Amino acid sequence: MFIGDSITAAWGVVRAETFARHGFVTRGVPGETSAQIRARFLRDTADARGVHLLCGINDIAEIGGPVPDRAIAQNIITMGRMAFAAGLPLTIGTVMPSDFWGWRPELRPVARIRALNGWLRGYCAAGPARLVDYGPALATAEGALRRDLTDDGIHLNGAGYAAVEPVMLRALGAVPD
């Protein structure tokens, strides 16, 4: 079960063949913050065999107003506890790189994304959640999403999803095509 926001929602559409072949299901809702994903986490993962969580970018983008990094972290910790209590293996994806160039450039999110991803690395290293790091496949040296992998600086295009698919499949123990 892939749970997250618009990036997750589109992933299952753009890479539908891969998702069908591996039995992956997406529960992405465009515009949702980590708190909104947390609110539906148990319902949406009820029949899952495992969870891939990808969230945080909409918090950083201030979709529902400013959200402190500690609140994002607490939402992720809570979802981790829910997954583990339900006996579900949890894989957490790093927040996709972005500088919001076509979307909200005034927020200048690179430093916050790097900090949140650093926290995610530590969280996963200290516990049973697995980390999948999407940054190396997507980021420029400056921490932005490569322009050939996006149309707006935040959402992946087809080439972007194709770039992260092998990373995701390896992290989940599936064999990349």
C-alpha positions in Angstrom: 0.0 0.0 0.0 1.5 3.3 -1.1 0.1 6.2 1.1 0.8 9.8 0.6 -0.2 12.9 -1.4 -0.4 13.9 -5.1 3.1 12.4 -5.8 1.8 9.0 -4.6 -1.5 9.4 -6.4 0.1 10.0 -9.7 2.7 7.3 -9.3 0.1 4.6 -9.5 -1.3 6.1 -12.6 1.9 7.0 -14.5 3.5 3.6 -13.6 0.2 1.6 -13.5 1.8 -1.5 -15.2 4.5 -1.8 -12.6 2.0 -1.3 -9.8 -0.3 -3.9 -11.2 2.5 -6.4 -11.8 3.7 -6.1 -8.2 0.2 -5.8 -6.6 0.9 -2.3 -5.3 -2.1 -0.1 -4.5 -1.9 3.7 -4.1 -3.8 5.8 -1.6 -2.5 9.2 -2.5 -4.6 12.3 -2.0 -3.5 15.5 -3.8 -2.8 18.4 -1.4 -2.7 16.4 1.8 -0.4 17.2 4.6 1.2 14.7 6.9 -1.5 15.3 9.5 -4.2 14.5 7.0 -2.5 11.4 5.8 -2.1 10.4 9.5 -5.8 10.8 10.0 -6.7 8.3 7.3 -3.7 6.0 7.8 -5.4 3.1 9.6 -8.4 3.1 7.3 -6.4 3.2 4.1 -3.9 0.6 5.2 -6.4 -1.9 6.7 -5.9 -4.6 4.0 -2.2 -3.9 3.3 0.6 -6.4 3.5 3.1 -3.5 3.9 3.2 0.3 3.7 5.2 2.7 1.7 4.8 6.2 3.2 5.7 9.3 1.3 4.8 12.7 2.9 6.0 16.0 4.1 6.3 18.1 1.0 2.9 19.7 1.4 3.7 20.6 5.0 6.9 22.3 3.7 4.9 24.0 0.9 2.5 25.3 3.6 -0.6 23.9 1.9 -2.6 24.3 5.1 -0.4 27.0 6.6 3.0 26.7 8.3 3.9 23.4 9.9 6.9 23.0 12.1 9.4 20.3 11.3 8.8 18.7 14.7 5.1 18.3 13.8 5.9 16.6 10.5 8.2 14.2 12.4 5.6 13.5 15.1 3.0 12.6 12.4 5.5 10.2 10.8 6.4 8.7 14.2 2.6 8.2 14.8 2.1 6.5 11.5 5.1 4.3 12.1 3.6 3.2 15.5 0.3 2.5 13.8 2.0 0.4 11.1 4.0 -1.6 13.6 1.0 -2.1 15.9 -0.8 -3.6 12.9 2.1 -5.8 12.0 2.8 -4.0 8.8 6.4 -3.6 7.4 7.0 0.1 6.8 9.1 1.7 4.2 9.4 5.5 4.3 10.5 7.5 1.2 12.6 10.6 1.5 10.8 13.8 0.6 11.4 14.4 -3.0 13.9 17.2 -3.8 12.5 20.5 -4.8 13.1 24.2 -4.9 9.5 24.9 -5.9 10.8 26.9 -9.0 7.4 26.7 -10.8 5.2 26.6 -7.8 6.2 28.4 -4.6 9.7 29.7 -5.1 9.5 32.2 -2.3 9.5 29.4 0.3 13.0 28.2 -0.7 12.5 24.6 0.7 15.8 22.9 -0.1 17.2 23.3 3.4 14.0 22.1 5.1 13.8 19.1 2.8 17.4 18.2 3.5 16.8 18.5 7.3 13.6 16.4 7.2 15.4 13.8 5.1 18.3 13.7 7.6 15.8 13.2 10.4 14.1 10.4 8.3 17.5 8.7 7.8 18.1 8.7 11.6 14.5 7.6 12.4 14.8 4.6 10.0 18.3 3.7 11.1 17.2 3.6 14.8 14.1 1.5 14.3 12.4 -1.1 12.1 11.2 1.2 9.3 13.2 0.9 6.1 14.3 4.1 4.2 14.2 4.5 0.5 16.2 7.5 -0.6 14.9 9.1 -3.8 17.2 12.1 -3.7 20.2 10.6 -5.6 18.0 9.6 -8.6 16.3 13.0 -8.8 18.3 15.9 -7.3 20.6 18.5 -8.7 23.7 19.3 -6.7 21.8 22.3 -5.3 19.0 20.1 -4.0 16.4 20.9 -6.6 14.4 18.4 -8.6 16.1 18.0 -12.0 14.1 19.9 -14.5 14.0 17.0 -17.0 12.1 15.0 -14.3 9.4 17.6 -13.5 7.1 20.0 -15.2 6.5 22.3 -12.2 9.5 21.8 -9.8 7.6 19.6 -7.4 5.7 16.8 -9.1 7.4 14.1 -11.0 6.7 13.7 -14.7 6.9 10.3 -16.5 10.7 10.5 -16.7 10.8 11.2 -12.9 8.7 8.2 -12.0 10.8 6.0 -14.3 14.0 7.3 -12.5 12.7 6.4 -9.1 11.0 3.1 -10.0 14.2 1.0 -9.8 15.1 2.6 -6.4 11.7 1.8 -5.0 11.6 -1.7 -6.3 15.0 -2.5 -4.8 14.0 -1.0 -1.5 10.8 -3.1 -1.4 12.7 -6.3 -2.3 11.1 -6.5 -5.8 13.3 -7.1 -8.9 13.5 -4.0 -11.1 12.4 -4.6 -14.7 
